[in-house]
Each structure stands twice: as structure tokens, then as C-alpha cells.
């Protein structure tokens, strides 16, 4: 028995849905809220940009005033020819000073090598015996005074002989040598503190004092002593 199937039956079609008024109101409300939020955000951003712009203008005005004040404080422009002439004068003065220093060096205006006080100090430091030390050194033209101590008095004479060969001691003789045992009666100022290890040791410690004298006076004193 034949059957007929109608595929276009209205019952098989999808039903049409219509938007309700409530849905339209809700959608409109959401769109309105989103628009308001966007407008508020844009307005806040615009206000911030305006504040930054005003601050930038204020800073620009202050910097412009400072620049105007600095420009007003600048010295008046000078003539290039006058500046060149001053520079040439300064160069000429420097050249004269350099020539004067060079001439003084050639003519022996300054102390030559071996004639400086530092050379004498260097000789004293390099030739000092290992068993001796200095507590005081005084130098003046024509007079040298050495005060110190030693553990071996036999090293003093050769050391003083080497010092006597220095050019600054020319015409002088280191002959006034005085040696005393530390702690003995009549000794001068002690060179060692009472509590120092060297002062408490049993080693013989001698204090010496050397004063230079002119050769003529030293010869006369030697002759009078004989």
C-alpha cells in the first residue's frame, strides 16, 4: 500500500522567535551603561592630559625665564682682535718665565745635585749603621747636630767619616762626639722610654750626640788638647 510523506509540513519548520520588550530594554540598558563608562573613561583621560599639558606649559615658562635671565647675565661680546692680542701677551709672558727658569738652571741659580738638604738626609738614611738610630737631626748652614743611640759604639766613627764627605758639610768636621751609657749618672735625656723592651734588656745601649764644628776651630781645639 503506497504512503505519501510531506516534508514541507509546517509542523517540521523551526518556530519563529520574536524579541520581547523586556529583552530590548535589557539590551538597551547594557549598551547605555557601556557607553557611559566609555565616556567617563575618555573624559578622565582628557582631564589628565590637560593637567599634564598645563604643567608642561608652566615648566616651559619657568625655563624660558631662566634662559632670559642667563642671557641677560652674559658679558658683552668682546672683539676677537682684542682677545687674540691678550692671548699673545700671555704667551709672551710665559715664554719669558720659561727662559728665566732655564737660565737660572744653567747658571746654577738652584741647588745642584748633591747640594740639596734632601741629599744630606738621603745619605744619613742610607749610611746609618744597623745597630744605631737617630732621634733628632738638626741642620743649619755651618752646623749639624745628630742625636741618637747605638748598640755598638765602634760603628759611629766610620759612619761619621762617610757623612763628612758630603758637600753640604764641606769645611766642617764631625769631631764633637759624646757617648754615654743610658741610665748612668750625668746622662742627658734618655733616648728610650723606661718601659720599652730595649731599655729593659741587658744589651748595652749608648746615647750619642754629634755636633759639627769648622775645621779651623776643630784643629785649634785638637792642638789645645795636645
C-alpha positions as a Markdown table, in Angstrom:
| # | Residue | x | y | z |
|---|---|---|---|---|
| 1 | Unk | 0.0 | 0.0 | 0.0 |
| 2 | Unk | 1.6 | 3.3 | -1.1 |
| 3 | Unk | 2.2 | 6.2 | 1.5 |
| 4 | Unk | 2.9 | 9.9 | 1.0 |
| 5 | Unk | 5.4 | 11.8 | 3.2 |
| 6 | Unk | 5.1 | 15.6 | 3.0 |
| 7 | Unk | 8.5 | 17.2 | 4.0 |
| 8 | Unk | 7.1 | 20.7 | 3.9 |
| 9 | Unk | 4.7 | 20.2 | 6.7 |
| 10 | Unk | 4.6 | 23.4 | 8.8 |
| 11 | Unk | 5.0 | 21.4 | 12.0 |
| 12 | Unk | 8.5 | 20.4 | 10.9 |
| 13 | Unk | 9.7 | 24.0 | 10.3 |
| 14 | Unk | 11.6 | 25.9 | 13.2 |
| 15 | Unk | 9.3 | 28.2 | 15.1 |
| 16 | Unk | 9.9 | 31.9 | 14.7 |
| 17 | Unk | 11.1 | 33.7 | 17.8 |
| 18 | Unk | 10.2 | 37.4 | 18.4 |
| 19 | Unk | 12.2 | 39.8 | 20.7 |
| 20 | Unk | 10.2 | 40.7 | 23.7 |
| 21 | Unk | 10.1 | 44.2 | 25.2 |
| 22 | Unk | 12.0 | 43.1 | 28.3 |
| 23 | Unk | 14.9 | 41.8 | 26.2 |
| 24 | Unk | 15.0 | 45.1 | 24.2 |
| 25 | Unk | 15.1 | 47.1 | 27.5 |
| 26 | Unk | 17.8 | 45.0 | 29.0 |
| 27 | Unk | 20.0 | 45.2 | 25.8 |
| 28 | Unk | 19.4 | 48.9 | 25.6 |
| 29 | Unk | 20.4 | 49.3 | 29.3 |
| 30 | Unk | 23.6 | 47.4 | 28.8 |
| 31 | Unk | 24.6 | 49.4 | 25.8 |
| 32 | Unk | 23.8 | 52.6 | 27.6 |
| 33 | Unk | 25.9 | 51.6 | 30.6 |
| 34 | Unk | 28.8 | 50.6 | 28.4 |
| 35 | Unk | 28.6 | 53.9 | 26.6 |
| 36 | Unk | 28.5 | 55.9 | 29.9 |
| 37 | Unk | 31.5 | 54.0 | 31.2 |
| 38 | Unk | 33.4 | 54.6 | 28.0 |
| 39 | Unk | 32.5 | 58.3 | 28.1 |
| 40 | Unk | 33.7 | 58.6 | 31.7 |
| 41 | Unk | 37.0 | 56.9 | 30.9 |
| 42 | Unk | 37.6 | 59.2 | 27.9 |
| 43 | Unk | 36.7 | 62.3 | 30.0 |
| 44 | Unk | 39.1 | 61.2 | 32.8 |
| 45 | Unk | 41.8 | 60.6 | 30.2 |
| 46 | Unk | 41.2 | 64.0 | 28.7 |
| 47 | Unk | 41.4 | 65.7 | 32.1 |
| 48 | Unk | 44.7 | 64.0 | 32.9 |
| 49 | Unk | 46.1 | 65.0 | 29.5 |
| 50 | Unk | 45.0 | 68.6 | 30.1 |
| 51 | Unk | 46.7 | 68.7 | 33.5 |
| 52 | Unk | 49.9 | 67.3 | 32.1 |
| 53 | Unk | 49.7 | 69.9 | 29.3 |
| 54 | Unk | 49.3 | 72.7 | 31.8 |
| 55 | Unk | 52.2 | 71.5 | 33.9 |
| 56 | Unk | 54.4 | 71.3 | 30.8 |
| 57 | Unk | 53.4 | 74.9 | 29.9 |
| 58 | Unk | 54.3 | 76.1 | 33.4 |
| 59 | Unk | 57.7 | 74.4 | 33.3 |
| 60 | Unk | 58.3 | 75.8 | 29.9 |
| 61 | Unk | 57.5 | 79.3 | 31.1 |
| 62 | Unk | 59.9 | 78.9 | 34.1 |
| 63 | Unk | 62.7 | 77.6 | 31.8 |
| 64 | Unk | 62.2 | 80.5 | 29.4 |
| 65 | Unk | 62.5 | 83.0 | 32.3 |
| 66 | Unk | 65.7 | 81.3 | 33.4 |
| 67 | Unk | 67.1 | 81.3 | 29.9 |
| 68 | Unk | 66.3 | 85.0 | 29.6 |
| 69 | Unk | 68.0 | 85.8 | 32.9 |
| 70 | Unk | 71.1 | 83.8 | 32.0 |
| 71 | Unk | 71.2 | 85.5 | 28.6 |
| 72 | Unk | 71.0 | 88.9 | 30.3 |
| 73 | Unk | 73.8 | 88.0 | 32.7 |
| 74 | Unk | 76.2 | 87.1 | 29.9 |
| 75 | Unk | 79.1 | 89.5 | 29.4 |
| 76 | Unk | 79.1 | 91.7 | 26.4 |
| 77 | Unk | 80.8 | 90.2 | 23.4 |
| 78 | Unk | 84.4 | 91.2 | 23.1 |
| 79 | Unk | 86.4 | 92.0 | 20.0 |
| 80 | Unk | 88.2 | 88.9 | 18.6 |
| 81 | Unk | 91.2 | 91.0 | 17.8 |
| 82 | Unk | 91.5 | 92.2 | 21.4 |
| 83 | Unk | 91.2 | 88.6 | 22.7 |
| 84 | Unk | 93.9 | 87.5 | 20.3 |
| 85 | Unk | 96.2 | 90.3 | 21.5 |
| 86 | Unk | 95.7 | 89.4 | 25.2 |
| 87 | Unk | 96.4 | 85.7 | 24.4 |
| 88 | Unk | 99.6 | 86.7 | 22.6 |
| 89 | Unk | 100.7 | 88.8 | 25.6 |
| 90 | Unk | 100.1 | 85.9 | 28.0 |
| 91 | Unk | 102.1 | 83.6 | 25.7 |
| 92 | Unk | 105.0 | 86.1 | 25.6 |
| 93 | Unk | 105.0 | 86.3 | 29.4 |
| 94 | Unk | 105.0 | 82.5 | 29.8 |
| 95 | Unk | 107.9 | 82.3 | 27.3 |
| 96 | Unk | 109.9 | 84.9 | 29.3 |
| 97 | Unk | 109.3 | 83.0 | 32.5 |
| 98 | Unk | 110.4 | 79.7 | 30.9 |
| 99 | Unk | 113.5 | 81.3 | 29.6 |
| 100 | Unk | 114.3 | 82.8 | 33.1 |
| 101 | Unk | 113.9 | 79.4 | 34.7 |
| 102 | Unk | 116.1 | 77.8 | 32.1 |
| 103 | Unk | 118.8 | 80.4 | 32.6 |
| 104 | Unk | 118.7 | 80.1 | 36.3 |
| 105 | Unk | 119.1 | 76.3 | 35.9 |
| 106 | Unk | 122.1 | 76.8 | 33.6 |
| 107 | Unk | 123.7 | 79.4 | 35.8 |
| 108 | Unk | 123.3 | 77.3 | 38.9 |
| 109 | Unk | 120.6 | 79.5 | 40.4 |
| 110 | Unk | 119.1 | 76.5 | 42.2 |
| 111 | Unk | 121.0 | 73.9 | 44.3 |
| 112 | Unk | 122.9 | 71.5 | 42.2 |
| 113 | Unk | 122.8 | 67.7 | 42.7 |
| 114 | Unk | 124.5 | 66.9 | 46.0 |
| 115 | Unk | 123.9 | 70.3 | 47.4 |
| 116 | Unk | 120.3 | 69.9 | 48.5 |
| 117 | Unk | 119.2 | 69.3 | 52.0 |
| 118 | Unk | 117.4 | 66.2 | 50.9 |
| 119 | Unk | 120.7 | 64.8 | 49.6 |
| 120 | Unk | 122.1 | 65.0 | 53.1 |
| 121 | Unk | 119.1 | 63.3 | 54.6 |
| 122 | Unk | 119.3 | 60.6 | 52.0 |
| 123 | Unk | 123.0 | 60.0 | 52.8 |
| 124 | Unk | 122.2 | 59.8 | 56.5 |
| 125 | Unk | 119.4 | 57.3 | 55.9 |
| 126 | Unk | 121.4 | 55.1 | 53.6 |
| 127 | Unk | 124.6 | 55.1 | 55.6 |
| 128 | Unk | 123.0 | 54.6 | 59.1 |
| 129 | Unk | 124.5 | 51.5 | 60.8 |
| 130 | Unk | 122.1 | 48.7 | 61.6 |
| 131 | Unk | 122.9 | 48.9 | 65.3 |
| 132 | Unk | 122.3 | 52.7 | 65.5 |
| 133 | Unk | 119.3 | 55.0 | 65.2 |
| 134 | Unk | 118.6 | 58.8 | 65.2 |
| 135 | Unk | 116.1 | 60.6 | 67.4 |
| 136 | Unk | 116.9 | 64.1 | 66.3 |
| 137 | Unk | 118.7 | 65.7 | 63.4 |
| 138 | Unk | 119.2 | 69.5 | 63.1 |
| 139 | Unk | 120.9 | 71.2 | 60.2 |
| 140 | Unk | 121.7 | 74.8 | 59.6 |
| 141 | Unk | 124.3 | 76.4 | 57.3 |
| 142 | Unk | 127.6 | 75.8 | 59.2 |
| 143 | Unk | 126.2 | 73.5 | 61.9 |
| 144 | Unk | 124.9 | 69.9 | 62.1 |
| 145 | Unk | 123.7 | 68.2 | 65.2 |
| 146 | Unk | 122.9 | 64.5 | 65.4 |
| 147 | Unk | 121.3 | 62.9 | 68.5 |
| 148 | Unk | 120.6 | 59.1 | 68.7 |
| 149 | Unk | 121.6 | 55.8 | 70.2 |
| 150 | Unk | 123.6 | 52.7 | 69.3 |
| 151 | Unk | 124.3 | 49.2 | 70.5 |
| 152 | Unk | 127.9 | 49.3 | 69.0 |
| 153 | Unk | 129.9 | 52.5 | 69.5 |
| 154 | Unk | 132.6 | 51.2 | 67.2 |
| 155 | Unk | 130.4 | 51.9 | 64.2 |
| 156 | Unk | 130.0 | 55.6 | 64.9 |
| 157 | Unk | 133.4 | 56.8 | 63.7 |
| 158 | Unk | 133.3 | 55.2 | 60.2 |
| 159 | Unk | 129.7 | 56.4 | 59.8 |
| 160 | Unk | 130.6 | 60.0 | 60.7 |
| 161 | Unk | 133.6 | 59.8 | 58.3 |
| 162 | Unk | 131.2 | 59.0 | 55.5 |
| 163 | Unk | 128.9 | 61.8 | 56.4 |
| 164 | Unk | 131.8 | 64.3 | 56.5 |
| 165 | Unk | 132.4 | 63.7 | 52.8 |
| 166 | Unk | 129.0 | 65.3 | 51.9 |
| 167 | Unk | 129.3 | 68.7 | 50.0 |
| 168 | Unk | 127.0 | 70.4 | 52.5 |
| 169 | Unk | 129.4 | 69.5 | 55.3 |
| 170 | Unk | 132.5 | 70.9 | 53.4 |
| 171 | Unk | 134.7 | 72.9 | 55.8 |
| 172 | Unk | 133.2 | 71.2 | 58.8 |
| 173 | Unk | 134.3 | 68.3 | 61.0 |
| 174 | Unk | 132.1 | 66.0 | 63.0 |
| 175 | Unk | 134.5 | 65.8 | 65.8 |
| 176 | Unk | 132.4 | 66.8 | 68.9 |
| 177 | Unk | 131.2 | 63.2 | 69.7 |
| 178 | Unk | 129.8 | 62.5 | 73.1 |
| 179 | Unk | 128.8 | 58.9 | 74.0 |
| 180 | Unk | 127.1 | 58.0 | 77.3 |
| 181 | Unk | 125.6 | 54.8 | 78.6 |
| 182 | Unk | 121.9 | 55.2 | 79.1 |
| 183 | Unk | 120.9 | 55.3 | 82.7 |
| 184 | Unk | 124.3 | 56.3 | 84.1 |
| 185 | Unk | 124.8 | 59.3 | 86.2 |
| 186 | Unk | 125.1 | 62.5 | 84.4 |
| 187 | Unk | 123.5 | 61.2 | 81.2 |
| 188 | Unk | 121.3 | 63.5 | 79.1 |
| 189 | Unk | 117.8 | 63.0 | 78.1 |
| 190 | Unk | 117.1 | 59.3 | 77.7 |
| 191 | Unk | 116.6 | 58.1 | 74.1 |
| 192 | Unk | 114.5 | 55.1 | 75.2 |
| 193 | Unk | 111.3 | 55.0 | 77.3 |
| 194 | Unk | 111.7 | 53.4 | 80.7 |
| 195 | Unk | 109.2 | 50.6 | 79.8 |
| 196 | Unk | 110.5 | 49.8 | 76.3 |
| 197 | Unk | 111.8 | 46.3 | 75.6 |
| 198 | Unk | 115.2 | 47.7 | 74.6 |
| 199 | Unk | 115.6 | 49.7 | 77.7 |
| 200 | Unk | 114.7 | 46.7 | 79.9 |
| 201 | Unk | 117.1 | 44.4 | 78.0 |
| 202 | Unk | 120.6 | 43.6 | 79.2 |
| 203 | Unk | 122.2 | 44.8 | 76.0 |
| 204 | Unk | 124.5 | 47.9 | 76.4 |
| 205 | Unk | 122.6 | 50.9 | 74.9 |
| 206 | Unk | 124.7 | 54.0 | 74.3 |
| 207 | Unk | 123.4 | 57.5 | 73.6 |
| 208 | Unk | 125.5 | 59.7 | 71.4 |
| 209 | Unk | 125.4 | 63.4 | 70.4 |
| 210 | Unk | 127.5 | 64.8 | 67.5 |
| 211 | Unk | 127.9 | 68.5 | 66.8 |
| 212 | Unk | 129.9 | 69.7 | 63.8 |
| 213 | Unk | 132.5 | 72.4 | 64.0 |
| 214 | Unk | 134.5 | 74.3 | 61.4 |
| 215 | Unk | 137.8 | 72.7 | 60.5 |
| 216 | Unk | 139.9 | 75.6 | 61.9 |
| 217 | Unk | 138.1 | 75.6 | 65.2 |
| 218 | Unk | 138.4 | 71.8 | 65.4 |
| 219 | Unk | 142.1 | 71.9 | 64.6 |
| 220 | Unk | 142.6 | 74.6 | 67.3 |
| 221 | Unk | 140.7 | 72.6 | 69.8 |
| 222 | Unk | 142.8 | 69.5 | 69.0 |
| 223 | Unk | 146.0 | 71.5 | 69.3 |
| 224 | Unk | 145.0 | 72.9 | 72.6 |
| 225 | Unk | 144.1 | 69.5 | 73.9 |
| 226 | Unk | 147.6 | 68.2 | 72.9 |
